[in-house]
Amino acid sequence: MNTMPPAVGVYVHFPWCVRKCPYCDFNSHPLRGNLQEPEYRSALLLDLSAQLSGISSAIIDTVFFGGGTPSLFSAETFADLLAAMQPQLAVDAEITMEANPGTLEHKPLDAYRQAGINRLSIGAQSFNPQHLAKLGRIHSDGDIEQSFASARQAGFDNVNLDLMYALPGQTVAEAIADLQRAIDLGPEHLSWYQLTLEPKTEFYARPPTLPDEEVVCDIEEAGHQLLADAGYSRYEISAYARNGRVARHNVNYWSFGDYVGIGAGAHGKLSQDGHIVRTEKPKQPRLYLGDPLAIVHSPIAQDALAEEFLLNALRLVDGVDVDVFAVRTGLEITALQPQWQQMIDRGLMRADRLAATGQGLRYLDSIISKFLS
């Protein structure tokens, strides 16, 4: 196994948001008092310097500023972070910032563009005022449209919209109307994913009434057709792109590539000295600010490598080449037999590459369980 792939991603986490959404299980904390921007920026720069020093020969191919709500921070913070990465940053690096419409309407988006960000991911979630209220969102449907227009005016030609379906009380018609309004804006990328009730969330503690399985299936069938007709190719379970504008950072995750995790609660994954290691930073912002260099390293056990690889790679509609399995895990492809052949025989996996069939994508949990057995 190579000590380090030729390229890595960098994920930078911003843990604060205006309000915690009832469905959110991310490491996000409602902002109380002043945003500790100077202190957090200094901590991120220390963290970044320490972690990049260990992979100084690697090229940074993608950067993702996630949260929380990164757009609460000024463009200066992102410019400083990207300047620190510059010696290793690829010329054509994809540099994404997540943003919420409720925090963007008064932001000078051209400043973020000038700082080096070249891709925006806007958290729309829904265009329906009633559903936005149920989801605890602080923006309106008009805010989404205004934020998107502002992004275009600032020169962003690579924009993603996050949209959810199977919302509390949502009908098929309402879900498709949401999707059509997103398509009408013309983003290069759409993340269209089903609302799920995650542990340690308000929705999990007090579950709302969600559409039944038949309604969800009808939403998905109609939505997939609508997206295809509009020129969006499905390349991952919940991701659709026009003109090949896939999210390179996320594709790196799903193909079991390496990435560095910077910031409170950030996770990373690195191939070093013949081992694959997961990293994790302190989750609470105050603990992270107290010691930005603290980090936990957890090697992935050999007998868990195949499972971890498949949990990611099989999310991709076309999966990955068989050779990628050996490169990324150091294991022989025989480690996946006889389960892989059994899945091929049942029409759930392809024989030419590590990928689920169309039918298999609907039963990924069952496929993974079979490999675990």
N, C-alpha and C positions, 0 to 999 in steps of 0.2 A: 504494500500500500504506500502511496506517496505520503510524505509527511504533511503536505498541505496542497490542496487543489490549486490550480493557477489563479482562481478568482474566488472572492468571498463577498458576502453581503454584510452590511452593517445595519443593525436595528437599534434605534435610539428611542427610549420610552419617556414620555412626558405624562406624569401621573395625575395631573389635576384636570378637572372639568368644572363647568358651571353647576351642573346638577347630575347626580347619579341616576341613570335610567333604570327602571325596575327590572329590565331583562338582562342588564350588563353584568358579566362576571369577570371583566378585565380588572387589572390593577389600576383603578381610577378612584380619585378622592375628590369630593366636592370642595371647591375653593372657599376657604374661610379666611377673611383678612386679605392682606396683600399677597400677590404672587411673588414667590421668592426667586425671581428670575435671575438676578446676578449670582446668587449663591448656587442655584441649580446649574447654571451655565458653567460656573467654575468647577463644580463637581463633575459634570459631564466631560469637560476637557481633561481633567485628571484621569478619569476612568478610561476615556478613549486613548490617551497617550500610553497608559500602562498596558492596555490590551493589544493595541496595534504594535507595540514594541516586540511582542512575542510572535508576530506574524509579519515581520517587516518585508518579507519577499513576496507577499500576496498582493494581488491587485484587487481593489475594491470596485466591484462591478455594479453593485446596487446599494442604495441607501434608503432606508424607510424610517421616517419620523412618525411614530405612532403614539397612541394614548388610550385613555385620557383625551385631551384636546390640545394638540401641539400648537394650533393657531391662536391659543391664548398668549403665546410667546411672540416677541418681536422678531423681525427679520434679522436683526443683528445677531441674535443667538444662533440662528441657522448658518449665517455667513461665517461666524467664528468656528463652528463645528466643522463645516465643510473645508475651511482653510486649514484646519488641523489634519484633515484627511488628504489634503491635496497631493502630497508626495506619492500616495498610493492609489489615488482616485483615477479610474479609467476615463479617457477622454469622452467616451460616449456613455458614461455611467447614468443609470436610471436613478433619479433622486426624487422620492415621493414624500409629500407631506399630507397627513390626514387633516381634515378641517371640517368643522360643523357650520352649517349655514347661520346658526344663531350667533356665532362669534366672528363671522366674516363680513357682515354688511357694512361695517365701518373700517375695515382693514384695507390698507393699500397693497393689493395683491401684487402689483408690479414690483414692490420692494422684495417680496419673497422670490419672485422670478429672478431679480437681479442678484439675490443672495446665492442663487445656484439651483434652486428647486425647479425641476422641469416636468413634474407630474403632480397633479392634485387628486386626492381621493376625498370626495365630498359625501358626508354622511346624511343622505336624504331620508332614508328608511321608509317614508311614505309621503304622498302628496295630499292625502285625505286628512282634513283638520281633526276629525273625530279620532282617527287612528293615531295621529301625531300626539294628541292629548293623552290617549291611553298608554302610549309608549313613553310618556314623560319627556318628550322632546321640547326644546325651548324655541324652536323655529316654526315658521309657517310655510305653506307651499310657495308663497310668493318669495320668501327668503331664499328658497332653493333656486328658483329661477333667477333671482338677482345675483346670487353668488356665482352661479354658472356663467351668467353674462359677464360678470366682473372678471372671472377667470379668463374668458376669451379676450376681453379687452386688454388684459394684462399680458397676453401673448401665450397663454398656456394652450398647447395643441395636443395635450395628452391628459385627459381628465377621466376619472372614474366616478361613477355614482354608486353608492351603497344603497340597496333597496331590499326590504324584507317582505315576505308574504306569509300567509297563514296567521295573520294577526287576530287578536281577540275580536270575534264577531264578524270577521271579514268574509265577504261572499266572493265567488269566482269573478263576477263582474267588477267588483271593487279592486281586486288584486290585479286584474288585467288592465283596468283603467290607470292604476298606479304605474304599471310597467309601460303603458303607452305614453304617458306623460314624460317618463324618463327617456324613452326612445326618441320622442319628439325633440328633446333638447340636443340630441346628437352627440353624446359622449363617445369617446373612443373605446371605453370599457365599462361594463356593468357587472357589479357583484350582486346577484339576486339570490337570496338565501332564505331558508325557512326559519321562522322564529322557533326557538326551542327553549324549554324551561330548564335553566342551569342551576345546580345547587348554589346555595349562598347568595341568591338573588331574591328581591322582593316578590317577583312573579312566582318563584319556586315555593316561597313560604305561603303566599296567598294566590294560588293559581287562577288565572282568568280562564274563561271558556274559549277554547280554541276550536277552529274548524275541524270536523272529523276527517278521517283518512280519505273518504271518497271525495270530499271537497278539495282536499290538498292535492290529490291525484289529478283532479280536473283542472286545478290552477296550474299545476306543473305542465300538463299536456298542452293546454292553451298557451301558456307562457313560452314554452320551448318553441312552439310553432311561430309565435309572434316575433320572437327574437331572431329566429332563422330567416323569416321573411324580411326582416329589417337589416339583414346582413351581418348579424352577430354570430360568431362561431363559438360554440361551447367547447372550452378546452380544459375545464376543471368542473367538478360537480356543481359549483355555484358561481362560476366565472365565465364571462362572455366578452369577446373582443372583436372589433372591426379592424380590417386591414392589418392583421397580425400584431395589433398593439396589446399583446398579453402583458400581464404584470410580471416582469422578469424577476423581481425580488421574491414574489410568492412562488414562482416556478422553481426557483432555487431551493426554497423550503421543501416543496413537494417532491423534488427529485433528490432529496436527501443531501443537498449541498451544504457547505459550511457557511456559518454566519457568526458575527460577533454581536453580543447583546450588551448595550450600554444603557445605564439609567436605572431608576428604582424598579425592581422586580423583573428586569429584562432577562431573557434567556438567550443562550447562545449554543452553538454546536460546532466543534472543531475536531479535525482529524490531525492528531499529533503523535509522533513516535509509535506508529503502528496501532494506535488506539483511537476510538471516537469518544469524545468527552462532551458532556453537557455542562453548561455553566449557568449560574443563577446569581443575580445581584439581590441585595436586601430589598424587601418588598415595600416596607414603610418609608415614605419620603424622608422622615426625620432620621431614620437609621441610615439611609443612604447618604444623606447630607453629612451625617456624623463621620462616615467612613466610606468615601466613594471607591476606595480600592478593595473593599471587602468583596470576596467572591467565593462561591462554592463550586468545586469541580467534582463532577460525578461521571466516572467512566461508564459507558454502556456495556453491559455484560455481553459476551460473545453469543450466548444463546438468546439474547433479546434483539440482536441486530436485524435479523430477517423481519421480525415483526415490526420494528420501528420503521424500517425501509418501506415495507408494504403499506403501513398505515398512511404514509405520505404519498408514495408514488402512485398508488391505485386511485387516488383522488383525481389524477390527470386523466382526461378522456382517452388520450392516446397512450397513457402510461409512459414507460421509458424503455430504451433498448435493453436487451438482456445484458449486454456488456456493462451497463451502468451499475448493475447490482454488484458485480465483482469489484469495480473501481471504488464504489462508495462504501462497501462493507468489508472488503477483503475476504469474502466468502465465495465458495464455488456455487454455481447455479444449482448444483445437485442438492444444495441445502433446502431448496424449495420443493423437492420431489418427495413423495408421490402426490402431495396435495395439489400442486399446480396442474398435473395431468388430470386429476379428478375434476378440477374446476373447468378444464378444457372440455372434458367429456360431457359435462352438464351444461355446456354452452354459456358459462359465466366468465371465462377468461379466454384470451386469445392465445394461440400457439406460437405466433411469430415474435411477440414481445410481451413484456410484463405489463399487461393492461386488461382491464375488465371489458367485457362486451357491453353493448347497450343494455342488455338485460342485467348483466352483472353490476352495473352502476347503481341499480335499484336495490341491490342486496349486498352492498359492500361489507356491512357488519357480519353477515353470514360467511362471506369469503374469508375475512380476516380471522374469524373464529375457527374456520376449518384449518387454516395454517397454524394457529395456535395449538390445535389438537394434535 
